[in-house]
Amino acid sequence: MRLHRAPKVILLKMTQNPPKPIDDPQREEELLQNILRKNRELQNGILDENLIRNFFVSQIEAGKMLQRELSLPENKEELENISIKGYPSLDAVRNDINILDESILNELANTLTNKNTNSKKECLKSKNVILTREWKRSSEMNKKGENTVNVEIVRMKALKDCLDKVCDLFNF
């Protein structure tokens, strides 16, 4: 999931000299154009580029929401505890996200053509199952002291927003 990379991104952005900003409209537009190009190359049946753009904008916004929360002074300790093992640089995380984006595009195409999820109602039901599972996982992490409640609330809101965007793809 893209959202799980956001903590690594903000940690690596903040260790740059000077720190990189959370918002980078030019980079975000380049990223969106690359995703749209990749979708055309994949020929996976998603012809509505606005649908793809809106979906990935929500993914990007969710990541930035979490980055903003983690960059607050009260979350300094949590930020310092983020593991960047396997990611020697911000570019390495971004390359991983680019690979993930292709998987997300394929999964999005599968979701839209899945006979088992053919209505918004069924999608919302699946969304609730995912959110319940993630909330339980989050609660366990909080009990172990692995993250702060504030960061998890923001992460859950971001996840909910992304899942809402997926369900909005179903017009019936």
MARMAR-512438 format. One line per field, with one value per atom (N, C-alpha, C, O): x, y, z; residue in three letters. Coordinates in nm, 4 decimals. Layout:
<nodes>
east: (X	...)
north: (Y	...)
up: (Z	...)
aa: (ALA	...)
</nodes>
This chain:
<nodes>
east: (0.0838	0.0000	0.0887	0.1862	0.0540	0.1275	0.1393	0.2438	0.0324	0.0263	0.1320	0.1766	0.1721	0.2742	0.4128	0.5041	0.4303	0.5600	0.5720	0.6830	0.4604	0.4620	0.5562	0.6282	0.5592	0.6531	0.7993	0.8790	0.8345	0.9713	1.0017	1.1109	0.9035	0.9215	0.9470	1.0408	0.8655	0.8827	1.0136	1.0809	1.0506	1.1786	1.2939	1.3822	1.2937	1.4014	1.3953	1.4995	1.2756	1.2642	1.3235	1.3916	1.2973	1.3421	1.4919	1.5507	1.5544	1.6985	1.7796	1.9024	1.7122	1.7805	1.8258	1.7708	1.9252	1.9705	1.9667	2.0528	1.8714	1.7626	1.6530	1.6460	1.5679	1.4587	1.3698	1.3420	1.3260	1.2359	1.0948	1.0547	1.0195	0.8819	0.7890	0.8133	0.6837	0.5831	0.5078	0.4856	0.4690	0.3964	0.4957	0.5827	0.4820	0.5661	0.4784	0.4824	0.3984	0.3015	0.3626	0.3007	0.4830	0.5456	0.5750	0.5450	0.6332	0.6632	0.5351	0.5297	0.4315	0.3042	0.2418	0.1877	0.2491	0.1941	0.2743	0.2166	0.4066	0.4898	0.4532	0.4434	0.4333	0.3949	0.2618	0.2480	0.1646	0.0331	0.0431	-0.0211	0.1232	0.1410	0.2058	0.1682	0.3027	0.3664	0.2666	0.2685	0.1797	0.0779	-0.0191	-0.0545	-0.0621	-0.1541	-0.0877	-0.1507	0.0404	0.1151	0.1245	0.1040	0.1557	0.1671	0.0330	0.0297	-0.0761	-0.2086	-0.2340	-0.2871	-0.1962	-0.2150	-0.1295	-0.1735	-0.0073	0.0811	0.0247	0.0344	-0.0338	-0.0858	-0.2089	-0.2372	-0.2817	-0.4053	-0.4939	-0.5388	-0.5174	-0.5916	-0.7420	-0.8146	-0.7874	-0.9314	-0.9833	-1.1017	-0.8965	-0.9418	-0.9174	-0.8045	-1.0239	-1.0110	-1.0321	-0.9869	-1.0992	-1.1310	-1.0114	-0.9908	-0.9328	-0.8134	-0.8471	-0.7676	-0.9632	-1.0031	-1.0252	-0.9924	-1.0801	-1.1011	-0.9663	-0.9519	-0.8697	-0.7364	-0.6713	-0.6153	-0.6790	-0.6192	-0.6801	-0.6070	-0.8125	-0.8782	-0.8390	-0.8163	-0.8311	-0.7935	-0.6519	-0.6290	-0.5566	-0.4186	-0.3966	-0.3107	-0.4713	-0.4632	-0.5035	-0.4414	-0.6070	-0.6479	-0.5385	-0.5184	-0.4677	-0.3556	-0.2434	-0.1883	-0.2110	-0.1052	-0.1448	-0.0638	-0.2681	-0.3152	-0.3140	-0.2798	-0.3510	-0.3487	-0.2057	-0.1821	-0.1115	0.0286	0.0786	0.1507	0.0406	0.0835	0.0187	0.0811	-0.1057	-0.1737	-0.0940	-0.0717	-0.0523	0.0253	0.1644	0.2148	0.2255	0.3561	0.3471	0.4348	0.2412	0.2244	0.2135	0.2745	0.1361	0.1197	0.2533	0.2887	0.3262	0.4543	0.5594	0.6527	0.5456	0.6451	0.6220	0.7040	0.5110	0.4838	0.5820	0.6212	0.6217	0.7179	0.6762	0.7615	0.5473	0.5035	0.5186	0.5061	0.5450	0.5640	0.7100	0.7406	0.7996	0.9426	0.9961	1.0691	0.9597	1.0100	0.9627	1.0393	0.8368	0.7855	0.8564	0.8898	0.8791	0.9491	1.0897	1.1351	1.1576	1.2936	1.2968	1.4001	1.1857	1.1806	1.1412	1.1337	1.1164	1.0782	1.1993	1.3073	1.1800	1.2877	1.2925	1.1912	1.4110	1.4293	1.5214	1.5865	1.5248	1.6065	1.5661	1.4480	1.6647	1.6392	1.6136	1.5955	1.6122	1.5875	1.6997	1.6871	1.8091	1.9217	1.8957	1.9713	1.7888	1.7621	1.6130	1.5365	1.5752	1.4380	1.4042	1.2930	1.4994	1.4757	1.4463	1.3664	1.5103	1.4856	1.3413	1.2773	1.2900	1.1502	1.0580	0.9596	1.0900	1.0063	1.0049	0.9011	1.1179	1.1207	1.0304	0.9597	1.0328	0.9453	0.7981	0.7151	0.7673	0.6299	0.5897	0.4759	0.6813	0.6504	0.6151	0.5219	0.6893	0.6591	0.5233	0.4432	0.4986	0.3709	0.2549	0.1473	0.2764	0.1703	0.1213	0.0018	0.2130	0.1719	0.0842	-0.0161	0.1228	0.0408	-0.0961	-0.1977	-0.0974	-0.2246	-0.3132	-0.4336	-0.2543	-0.3317	-0.3941	-0.5113	-0.3152	-0.3677	-0.4777	-0.5797	-0.4572	-0.5576	-0.6848	-0.7957	-0.6684	-0.7835	-0.8640	-0.9869	-0.7946	-0.8634	-0.9360	-1.0498	-0.8707	-0.9350	-1.0583	-1.1608	-1.0477	-1.1607	-1.2790	-1.3933	-1.2507	-1.3589	-1.4252	-1.5394	-1.3541	-1.4113	-1.4461	-1.4894	-1.4276	-1.4535	-1.6031	-1.6808	-1.6413	-1.7832	-1.8336	-1.9537	-1.7411	-1.7815	-1.8027	-1.8700	-1.7462	-1.7659	-1.8253	-1.7533	-1.9558	-2.0174	-2.1125	-2.1932	-2.1029	-2.1861	-2.1162	-2.0271	-2.1585	-2.1027	-2.1319	-2.0479	-2.2491	-2.2869	-2.1887	-2.1459	-2.1529	-2.0577	-1.9183	-1.8456	-1.8821	-1.7525	-1.7464	-1.6465	-1.8523	-1.8556	-1.8478	-1.7858	-1.9098	-1.9031	-1.7578	-1.7094	-1.6899	-1.5488	-1.4633	-1.3713	-1.4943	-1.4210	-1.4304	-1.3304	-1.5495	-1.5674	-1.4884	-1.4360	-1.4794	-1.3993	-1.2518	-1.1839	-1.2035	-1.0635	-1.0363	-0.9365	-1.1248	-1.1046	-1.1074	-1.0290	-1.1959	-1.2025	-1.0727	-1.0177	-1.0242	-0.8989	-0.7822	-0.7002	-0.7753	-0.6664	-0.6748	-0.5718	-0.7960	-0.8118	-0.7646	-0.7002	-0.7960	-0.7492	-0.5968	-0.5331	-0.5389	-0.3933	-0.3318	-0.2311	-0.3924	-0.3464	-0.3534	-0.2618	-0.4616	-0.4776	-0.3685	-0.3146	-0.3364	-0.2288	-0.0949	-0.0159	-0.0697	0.0552	0.0606	0.1661	-0.0528	-0.0569	-0.0272	0.0463	-0.0840	-0.0598	0.0879	0.1397	0.1548	0.2972	0.3851	0.5071	0.3226	0.3984	0.4707	0.5669	0.4253	0.4929	0.4531	0.5189	0.3473	0.3071	0.2191	0.1762	0.1927	0.1084	-0.0351	-0.0619	-0.1251	-0.2669	-0.2936	-0.3692	-0.2324	-0.2553	-0.2185	-0.2947	-0.1029	-0.0581	-0.1508	-0.1840	-0.1927	-0.2814	-0.4190	-0.4797	-0.4685	-0.5977	-0.5869	-0.6762	-0.4787	-0.4584	-0.4435	-0.4996	-0.3678	-0.3500	-0.4834	-0.5115	-0.5653	-0.6962	-0.7871	-0.8601	-0.7831	-0.8641	-0.8177	-0.8992	-0.6865	-0.6323	-0.6723	-0.7088	-0.6655	-0.7059	-0.8540	-0.8928	-0.9361	-1.0806	-1.1066	-1.1868	-1.0389	-1.0569	-1.0204	-1.0908	-0.9107	-0.8695	-0.9717	-1.0067	-1.0194	-1.1190	-1.2505	-1.3185	-1.2866	-1.4066	-1.3924	-1.4878	-1.2715	-1.2479	-1.2654	-1.3201	-1.2188	-1.2370	-1.3855	-1.4312	-1.4608	-1.6045	-1.6798	-1.7830	-1.6289	-1.6921	-1.6819	-1.7551	-1.5913	-1.5770	-1.6985	-1.7244	-1.7729	-1.8935	-2.0119	-2.0451	-2.0744	-2.1860	-2.3198	-2.4235	-2.3207	-2.4472	-2.4412	-2.5381)
north: (-0.1177	0.0000	0.1245	0.1325	0.2199	0.3452	0.4154	0.4714	0.4117	0.4849	0.4373	0.5148	0.3123	0.2604	0.3161	0.3043	0.3758	0.4349	0.5792	0.6320	0.6442	0.7859	0.8153	0.9150	0.7331	0.7629	0.7610	0.8433	0.6685	0.6627	0.7870	0.8433	0.8283	0.9462	1.0696	1.1444	1.0927	1.2145	1.2099	1.3122	1.0946	1.0852	1.1208	1.1980	1.0653	1.0935	1.2370	1.2964	1.2938	1.4345	1.5258	1.6233	1.4936	1.5800	1.5683	1.6574	1.4607	1.4458	1.5110	1.5163	1.5603	1.6316	1.7682	1.8190	1.8257	1.9581	2.0499	2.0378	2.1408	2.1649	2.0591	1.9905	2.0466	1.9481	1.9741	2.0888	1.8664	1.8792	1.9079	1.8577	1.9884	2.0188	1.8986	1.8115	1.8961	1.7903	1.8088	1.7128	1.9316	1.9618	1.9952	2.0807	1.9275	1.9522	1.9341	1.8295	2.0378	2.0254	1.9794	1.9018	2.0265	1.9866	1.8367	1.7675	1.7864	1.6432	1.5612	1.4555	1.6093	1.5374	1.5276	1.4232	1.6354	1.6330	1.5374	1.4633	1.5392	1.4444	1.3008	1.2143	1.2767	1.1435	1.1013	0.9888	1.1910	1.1602	1.1334	1.0416	1.2129	1.1909	1.0550	0.9857	1.0171	0.8853	0.7729	0.6714	0.7908	0.6895	0.6762	0.5648	0.7886	0.7846	0.7190	0.6414	0.7509	0.6887	0.5379	0.4593	0.4984	0.3560	0.2860	0.1730	0.3509	0.2919	0.2671	0.1626	0.3627	0.3442	0.2276	0.1500	0.2156	0.1050	-0.0305	-0.1284	-0.0356	-0.1623	-0.2111	-0.3309	-0.1189	-0.1529	-0.2446	-0.3502	-0.2003	-0.2836	-0.2581	-0.3140	-0.1745	-0.1529	-0.0299	0.0019	0.0408	0.1644	0.2782	0.3243	0.3220	0.4258	0.5660	0.6637	0.5766	0.7066	0.7582	0.7194	0.8464	0.8977	0.9883	0.9993	1.0535	1.1339	1.0463	1.0857	0.9287	0.8337	0.7970	0.7975	0.7657	0.7285	0.8470	0.8325	0.9629	1.0829	1.1090	1.1302	1.1075	1.1340	1.0317	1.0665	0.9055	0.8005	0.8237	0.8179	0.8501	0.8671	1.0001	1.0087	1.1035	1.2283	1.2013	1.2535	1.1200	1.0878	1.0088	1.0271	0.9216	0.8477	0.9438	0.9330	1.0368	1.1341	1.2219	1.2452	1.2705	1.3553	1.2801	1.3373	1.1530	1.0719	1.0602	1.0722	1.0372	1.0292	1.1596	1.1597	1.2710	1.4016	1.4317	1.4932	1.3888	1.4076	1.3384	1.3959	1.2164	1.1408	1.2028	1.2085	1.2487	1.3144	1.4395	1.4643	1.5179	1.6391	1.6042	1.6695	1.5016	1.4604	1.4145	1.4523	1.3348	1.2846	1.3941	1.3800	1.5021	1.6094	1.7046	1.7930	1.6875	1.7731	1.7423	1.6272	1.8451	1.8237	1.7149	1.6412	1.7039	1.6039	1.4605	1.3659	1.4438	1.3096	1.2817	1.1885	1.3647	1.3521	1.2132	1.1533	1.1621	1.0308	0.9208	0.8319	0.9283	0.8274	0.8365	0.7346	0.9585	0.9779	0.9178	0.8536	0.9388	0.8870	0.7340	0.6740	0.6706	0.5248	0.4554	0.3326	0.5320	0.4729	0.4039	0.4622	0.2815	0.2054	0.2378	0.2333	0.2699	0.2925	0.1850	0.2049	0.0714	-0.0407	-0.0749	-0.0908	-0.0855	-0.1169	0.0065	-0.0038	0.1227	0.2479	0.3466	0.4271	0.3420	0.4307	0.5774	0.6657	0.6025	0.7402	0.7592	0.6633	0.8855	0.9193	0.8626	0.8146	0.8682	0.8122	0.6626	0.6122	0.5915	0.4470	0.4205	0.3287	0.5007	0.4848	0.5203	0.4509	0.6279	0.6701	0.5652	0.5428	0.5012	0.3930	0.2784	0.2202	0.2462	0.1419	0.1810	0.0974	0.3074	0.3562	0.3482	0.3127	0.3806	0.3717	0.2291	0.2073	0.1327	-0.0085	-0.0433	-0.1128	0.0055	-0.0188	0.0411	-0.0182	0.1581	0.2228	0.1340	0.1304	0.0628	-0.0281	-0.1403	-0.1781	-0.1926	-0.2963	-0.2415	-0.3094	-0.1177	-0.0549	-0.0382	-0.0628	0.0036	0.0170	-0.1162	-0.1223	-0.2222	-0.3548	-0.3970	-0.4519	-0.3717	-0.4083	-0.3256	-0.3766	-0.1993	-0.1133	-0.1673	-0.1723	-0.2072	-0.2660	-0.3940	-0.4163	-0.4783	-0.6020	-0.5723	-0.6392	-0.4717	-0.4348	-0.3888	-0.4261	-0.3078	-0.2533	-0.3579	-0.3406	-0.4660	-0.5708	-0.6972	-0.7964	-0.6944	-0.8114	-0.8376	-0.7491	-0.9575	-0.9948	-1.0000	-0.9884	-1.0175	-1.0253	-0.8883	-0.8767	-0.7859	-0.6499	-0.5698	-0.5039	-0.5760	-0.5101	-0.3985	-0.3529	-0.3543	-0.2415	-0.1611	-0.2100	-0.0386	0.0478	-0.0101	-0.0015	-0.0682	-0.1267	-0.2370	-0.2424	-0.3247	-0.4319	-0.3763	-0.4276	-0.2720	-0.2086	-0.1479	-0.1637	-0.0791	-0.0185	-0.1245	-0.1027	-0.2378	-0.3488	-0.3970	-0.4193	-0.4127	-0.4529	-0.3473	-0.3798	-0.2209	-0.1109	-0.1217	-0.1050	-0.1493	-0.1595	-0.2755	-0.2646	-0.3856	-0.5002	-0.4596	-0.4901	-0.3915	-0.3477	-0.2503	-0.2639	-0.1519	-0.0534	-0.1180	-0.0807	-0.2135	-0.2833	-0.3591	-0.3528	-0.4303	-0.5051	-0.4107	-0.4382	-0.3002	-0.2053	-0.1374	-0.1108	-0.1089	-0.0462	-0.1408	-0.0973	-0.2695	-0.3689	-0.3770	-0.3802	-0.3802	-0.3838	-0.2587	-0.2661	-0.1455	-0.0185	-0.0166	0.0320	-0.0694	-0.0742	-0.1594	-0.1245	-0.2708	-0.3573	-0.2840	-0.2946	-0.2106	-0.1350	-0.0279	-0.0044	0.0374	0.1394	0.0786	0.1373	-0.0385	-0.1064	-0.1380	-0.1331	-0.1703	-0.2042	-0.0790	-0.0883	0.0382	0.1623	0.1849	0.2615	0.1190	0.1292	0.2528	0.2870	0.3190	0.4413	0.5248	0.4786	0.6471	0.7341	0.7278	0.6979	0.7564	0.7571	0.8616	0.8356	0.9802	1.0865	1.0415	1.0624	0.9804	0.9364	0.8284	0.8290	0.7364	0.6293	0.6820	0.6323	0.7807	0.8399	0.9043	0.8886	0.9759	1.0380	0.9303	0.9429	0.8240	0.7159	0.6498	0.6193	0.6278	0.5653	0.6568	0.6094	0.7873	0.8806	0.8793	0.8779	0.8798	0.8768	0.7478	0.7502	0.6356	0.5076	0.5092	0.4638	0.5610	0.5707	0.6555	0.6177	0.7702	0.8573	0.7848	0.7969	0.7097	0.6344	0.5275	0.5108	0.4554	0.3509	0.4107	0.3516	0.5279	0.5965	0.6263	0.6120	0.6681	0.6970	0.5712	0.5770	0.4580	0.3326	0.3046	0.2718	0.3172	0.2873	0.3876	0.3544	0.5092	0.6087	0.5697	0.6224	0.4778	0.4326	0.3527	0.3395	0.2996	0.2233	0.3188	0.3739	0.3378	0.4315	0.3661	0.4302	0.2417	0.1706	0.0896	0.0221)
up: (0.0000	0.0000	0.0000	0.0746	-0.0833	-0.0939	0.0412	0.0741	0.1180	0.2442	0.3436	0.4283	0.3341	0.4253	0.3924	0.4741	0.2757	0.2392	0.2876	0.2946	0.3212	0.3599	0.4768	0.4714	0.5824	0.6910	0.6458	0.6908	0.5578	0.5072	0.4229	0.4301	0.3434	0.2583	0.3440	0.3166	0.4472	0.5270	0.6043	0.6168	0.6558	0.7272	0.6339	0.6712	0.5139	0.4189	0.3668	0.3389	0.3533	0.3129	0.4195	0.3878	0.5461	0.6553	0.6810	0.7423	0.6355	0.6562	0.5442	0.5519	0.4407	0.3327	0.3858	0.4835	0.3212	0.3610	0.2405	0.1533	0.2314	0.3273	0.3118	0.2098	0.4137	0.4054	0.2841	0.2494	0.2207	0.1051	0.1551	0.2601	0.0805	0.1227	0.1044	0.0208	0.1832	0.1691	0.0384	-0.0354	0.0102	-0.1140	-0.2245	-0.2078	-0.3362	-0.4528	-0.5770	-0.6417	-0.6102	-0.7200	-0.8524	-0.9253	-0.8841	-1.0104	-1.0101	-1.1074	-0.9022	-0.8930	-0.8941	-0.9570	-0.8247	-0.8200	-0.9589	-0.9953	-1.0364	-1.1724	-1.2611	-1.3407	-1.2474	-1.3232	-1.2872	-1.3743	-1.1591	-1.1128	-1.1742	-1.2223	-1.1725	-1.2302	-1.3803	-1.4314	-1.4507	-1.5945	-1.6214	-1.7160	-1.5384	-1.5534	-1.5285	-1.5980	-1.4298	-1.4001	-1.5172	-1.5559	-1.5736	-1.6879	-1.8091	-1.8808	-1.8313	-1.9414	-1.9193	-2.0118	-1.7957	-1.7631	-1.7846	-1.8334	-1.7493	-1.7704	-1.9189	-1.9563	-2.0031	-2.1477	-2.1977	-2.2825	-2.1451	-2.1852	-2.1426	-2.2166	-2.0239	-1.9716	-2.0470	-2.0493	-2.1085	-2.1796	-2.0951	-2.1398	-1.9717	-1.8768	-1.8754	-1.7932	-1.9656	-1.9754	-1.9039	-1.9143	-1.8308	-1.7660	-1.8649	-1.8820	-1.9287	-2.0313	-1.9756	-2.0352	-1.8638	-1.8050	-1.7251	-1.6101	-1.7877	-1.7209	-1.6034	-1.5100	-1.6057	-1.4898	-1.3678	-1.2559	-1.3889	-1.2809	-1.2179	-1.0957	-1.3012	-1.2523	-1.1818	-1.0732	-1.2438	-1.1845	-1.0466	-0.9499	-1.0368	-0.9086	-0.8030	-0.6872	-0.8436	-0.7497	-0.6969	-0.5760	-0.7872	-0.7425	-0.6716	-0.5839	-0.7070	-0.6306	-0.4859	-0.3933	-0.4661	-0.3290	-0.2574	-0.1373	-0.3287	-0.2701	-0.2291	-0.1196	-0.3174	-0.2896	-0.1711	-0.0814	-0.1703	-0.0601	0.0725	0.1760	0.0699	0.1923	0.2447	0.3649	0.1554	0.1961	0.2549	0.3546	0.1934	0.2445	0.3797	0.4663	0.3978	0.5256	0.6369	0.7434	0.6112	0.7091	0.7281	0.8403	0.6199	0.6318	0.7189	0.8017	0.7003	0.7815	0.9299	1.0145	0.9601	1.0997	1.1580	1.2697	1.0840	1.1341	1.1485	1.2276	1.0739	1.0805	1.1978	1.2224	1.2706	1.3863	1.4993	1.5179	1.5746	1.6844	1.7834	1.8329	1.8128	1.9108	1.8599	1.9376	1.7312	1.6749	1.6396	1.5654	1.6944	1.6638	1.6980	1.6190	1.8158	1.8574	1.7622	1.7252	1.7239	1.6305	1.4961	1.4356	1.4502	1.3230	1.3299	1.2351	1.4415	1.4574	1.4614	1.4316	1.4976	1.5077	1.3773	1.3724	1.2733	1.1445	1.0827	1.0724	1.0428	0.9794	0.8302	0.7603	0.7843	0.6403	0.5825	0.4800	0.6508	0.6033	0.4593	0.4284	0.3743	0.2344	0.1488	0.0274	0.2124	0.1399	0.1706	0.2629	0.0949	0.1227	0.0876	0.1279	0.0128	-0.0299	-0.0575	-0.0677	-0.0690	-0.1051	-0.2431	-0.2653	-0.3346	-0.4685	-0.4635	-0.5425	-0.3711	-0.3582	-0.3156	-0.3669	-0.2216	-0.1793	-0.2949	-0.3204	-0.3644	-0.4774	-0.5881	-0.6503	-0.6134	-0.7131	-0.6701	-0.7524	-0.5415	-0.4880	-0.5070	-0.5430	-0.4827	-0.5005	-0.6475	-0.6784	-0.7381	-0.8815	-0.9218	-0.9993	-0.8695	-0.8965	-0.8377	-0.9002	-0.7176	-0.6512	-0.7307	-0.7377	-0.7906	-0.8687	-0.9825	-1.0118	-1.0463	-1.1544	-1.0981	-1.1587	-0.9826	-0.9180	-0.8808	-0.8956	-0.8321	-0.7948	-0.9177	-0.9112	-1.0296	-1.1537	-1.1940	-1.2311	-1.1864	-1.2209	-1.1241	-1.1656	-0.9964	-0.8961	-0.9152	-0.8987	-0.9497	-0.9761	-1.0942	-1.0893	-1.1990	-1.3151	-1.2750	-1.3163	-1.1945	-1.1475	-1.0633	-1.0760	-0.9774	-0.8914	-0.9747	-0.9482	-1.0750	-1.1568	-1.2451	-1.2876	-1.2726	-1.3578	-1.2792	-1.3378	-1.1483	-1.0634	-1.0531	-1.0171	-1.0844	-1.0776	-0.9329	-0.9085	-0.8363	-0.6959	-0.6326	-0.5302	-0.6925	-0.6428	-0.7572	-0.8322	-0.7699	-0.8845	-0.8448	-0.9259	-0.7192	-0.6801	-0.5717	-0.5023	-0.5597	-0.4566	-0.3182	-0.2286	-0.3003	-0.1713	-0.1311	-0.0158	-0.2250	-0.1959	-0.1686	-0.0835	-0.2409	-0.2190	-0.0787	-0.0086	-0.0380	0.0953	0.2046	0.3087	0.1808	0.2764	0.2892	0.4001	0.1775	0.1797	0.2483	0.3233	0.2221	0.2852	0.4364	0.5062	0.4874	0.6322	0.6914	0.8022	0.6191	0.6649	0.6733	0.7714	0.5709	0.5685	0.6824	0.7532	0.7007	0.8071	0.9451	1.0323	0.9657	1.0947	1.1207	1.2307	1.0199	1.0334	1.0630	1.1506	0.9899	1.0097	1.1461	1.2082	1.1933	1.3245	1.4347	1.5301	1.4223	1.5206	1.5191	1.6244	1.3993	1.3879	1.4495	1.5199	1.4228	1.4763	1.6290	1.6954	1.6837	1.8295	1.8930	1.9980	1.8291	1.8798	1.8767	1.9705	1.7703	1.7609	1.8689	1.9278	1.8955	2.0003	2.1368	2.2162	2.1645	2.2928	2.3115	2.4231	2.2022	2.2081	2.2076	2.2213	2.1916	2.1873	2.0566	2.0510	1.9509	1.8216	1.7416	1.6433	1.7823	1.7130	1.8045	1.9103	1.7634	1.8448	1.7953	1.6789	1.8858	1.8506	1.7428	1.6491	1.7548	1.6560	1.5153	1.4209	1.5020	1.3696	1.3162	1.1977	1.4010	1.3551	1.3167	1.2218	1.3882	1.3509	1.2128	1.1295	1.1889	1.0575	0.9501	0.8413	0.9806	0.8834	0.8512	0.7353	0.9531	0.9314	0.8488	0.7618	0.8758	0.7972	0.6514	0.5592	0.6324	0.4963	0.4251	0.3076	0.4960	0.4382	0.4024	0.2947	0.4922	0.4663	0.3418	0.2563	0.3316	0.2149	0.0856	-0.0147	0.0879	-0.0317	-0.0672	-0.1841	0.0330	0.0067	-0.0420	-0.1260	0.0104	-0.0397	-0.1886	-0.2651	-0.2293	-0.3716	-0.4564	-0.5665	-0.4047	-0.4784	-0.4943	-0.6038	-0.3863	-0.3923	-0.4790	-0.5374	-0.4876	-0.5749	-0.7221	-0.8058	-0.7533	-0.8916	-0.9372	-1.0568	-0.8397	-0.8706	-0.8673	-0.7624	-0.9802	-0.9903	-0.9656	-0.9831	-0.9258	-0.9060	-0.7797	-0.7450)
aa: (MET	MET	MET	MET	ARG	ARG	ARG	ARG	LEU	LEU	LEU	LEU	HIS	HIS	HIS	HIS	ARG	ARG	ARG	ARG	ALA	ALA	ALA	ALA	PRO	PRO	PRO	PRO	LYS	LYS	LYS	LYS	VAL	VAL	VAL	VAL	ILE	ILE	ILE	ILE	LEU	LEU	LEU	LEU	LEU	LEU	LEU	LEU	LYS	LYS	LYS	LYS	MET	MET	MET	MET	THR	THR	THR	THR	GLN	GLN	GLN	GLN	ASN	ASN	ASN	ASN	PRO	PRO	PRO	PRO	PRO	PRO	PRO	PRO	LYS	LYS	LYS	LYS	PRO	PRO	PRO	PRO	ILE	ILE	ILE	ILE	ASP	ASP	ASP	ASP	ASP	ASP	ASP	ASP	PRO	PRO	PRO	PRO	GLN	GLN	GLN	GLN	ARG	ARG	ARG	ARG	GLU	GLU	GLU	GLU	GLU	GLU	GLU	GLU	GLU	GLU	GLU	GLU	LEU	LEU	LEU	LEU	LEU	LEU	LEU	LEU	GLN	GLN	GLN	GLN	ASN	ASN	ASN	ASN	ILE	ILE	ILE	ILE	LEU	LEU	LEU	LEU	ARG	ARG	ARG	ARG	LYS	LYS	LYS	LYS	ASN	ASN	ASN	ASN	ARG	ARG	ARG	ARG	GLU	GLU	GLU	GLU	LEU	LEU	LEU	LEU	GLN	GLN	GLN	GLN	ASN	ASN	ASN	ASN	GLY	GLY	GLY	GLY	ILE	ILE	ILE	ILE	LEU	LEU	LEU	LEU	ASP	ASP	ASP	ASP	GLU	GLU	GLU	GLU	ASN	ASN	ASN	ASN	LEU	LEU	LEU	LEU	ILE	ILE	ILE	ILE	ARG	ARG	ARG	ARG	ASN	ASN	ASN	ASN	PHE	PHE	PHE	PHE	PHE	PHE	PHE	PHE	VAL	VAL	VAL	VAL	SER	SER	SER	SER	GLN	GLN	GLN	GLN	ILE	ILE	ILE	ILE	GLU	GLU	GLU	GLU	ALA	ALA	ALA	ALA	GLY	GLY	GLY	GLY	LYS	LYS	LYS	LYS	MET	MET	MET	MET	LEU	LEU	LEU	LEU	GLN	GLN	GLN	GLN	ARG	ARG	ARG	ARG	GLU	GLU	GLU	GLU	LEU	LEU	LEU	LEU	SER	SER	SER	SER	LEU	LEU	LEU	LEU	PRO	PRO	PRO	PRO	GLU	GLU	GLU	GLU	ASN	ASN	ASN	ASN	LYS	LYS	LYS	LYS	GLU	GLU	GLU	GLU	GLU	GLU	GLU	GLU	LEU	LEU	LEU	LEU	GLU	GLU	GLU	GLU	ASN	ASN	ASN	ASN	ILE	ILE	ILE	ILE	SER	SER	SER	SER	ILE	ILE	ILE	ILE	LYS	LYS	LYS	LYS	GLY	GLY	GLY	GLY	TYR	TYR	TYR	TYR	PRO	PRO	PRO	PRO	SER	SER	SER	SER	LEU	LEU	LEU	LEU	ASP	ASP	ASP	ASP	ALA	ALA	ALA	ALA	VAL	VAL	VAL	VAL	ARG	ARG	ARG	ARG	ASN	ASN	ASN	ASN	ASP	ASP	ASP	ASP	ILE	ILE	ILE	ILE	ASN	ASN	ASN	ASN	ILE	ILE	ILE	ILE	LEU	LEU	LEU	LEU	ASP	ASP	ASP	ASP	GLU	GLU	GLU	GLU	SER	SER	SER	SER	ILE	ILE	ILE	ILE	LEU	LEU	LEU	LEU	ASN	ASN	ASN	ASN	GLU	GLU	GLU	GLU	LEU	LEU	LEU	LEU	ALA	ALA	ALA	ALA	ASN	ASN	ASN	ASN	THR	THR	THR	THR	LEU	LEU	LEU	LEU	THR	THR	THR	THR	ASN	ASN	ASN	ASN	LYS	LYS	LYS	LYS	ASN	ASN	ASN	ASN	THR	THR	THR	THR	ASN	ASN	ASN	ASN	SER	SER	SER	SER	LYS	LYS	LYS	LYS	LYS	LYS	LYS	LYS	GLU	GLU	GLU	GLU	CYS	CYS	CYS	CYS	LEU	LEU	LEU	LEU	LYS	LYS	LYS	LYS	SER	SER	SER	SER	LYS	LYS	LYS	LYS	ASN	ASN	ASN	ASN	VAL	VAL	VAL	VAL	ILE	ILE	ILE	ILE	LEU	LEU	LEU	LEU	THR	THR	THR	THR	ARG	ARG	ARG	ARG	GLU	GLU	GLU	GLU	TRP	TRP	TRP	TRP	LYS	LYS	LYS	LYS	ARG	ARG	ARG	ARG	SER	SER	SER	SER	SER	SER	SER	SER	GLU	GLU	GLU	GLU	MET	MET	MET	MET	ASN	ASN	ASN	ASN	LYS	LYS	LYS	LYS	LYS	LYS	LYS	LYS	GLY	GLY	GLY	GLY	GLU	GLU	GLU	GLU	ASN	ASN	ASN	ASN	THR	THR	THR	THR	VAL	VAL	VAL	VAL	ASN	ASN	ASN	ASN	VAL	VAL	VAL	VAL	GLU	GLU	GLU	GLU	ILE	ILE	ILE	ILE	VAL	VAL	VAL	VAL	ARG	ARG	ARG	ARG	MET	MET	MET	MET	LYS	LYS	LYS	LYS	ALA	ALA	ALA	ALA	LEU	LEU	LEU	LEU	LYS	LYS	LYS	LYS	ASP	ASP	ASP	ASP	CYS	CYS	CYS	CYS	LEU	LEU	LEU	LEU	ASP	ASP	ASP	ASP	LYS	LYS	LYS	LYS	VAL	VAL	VAL	VAL	CYS	CYS	CYS	CYS	ASP	ASP	ASP	ASP	LEU	LEU	LEU	LEU	PHE	PHE	PHE	PHE	ASN	ASN	ASN	ASN	PHE	PHE	PHE	PHE)
</nodes>
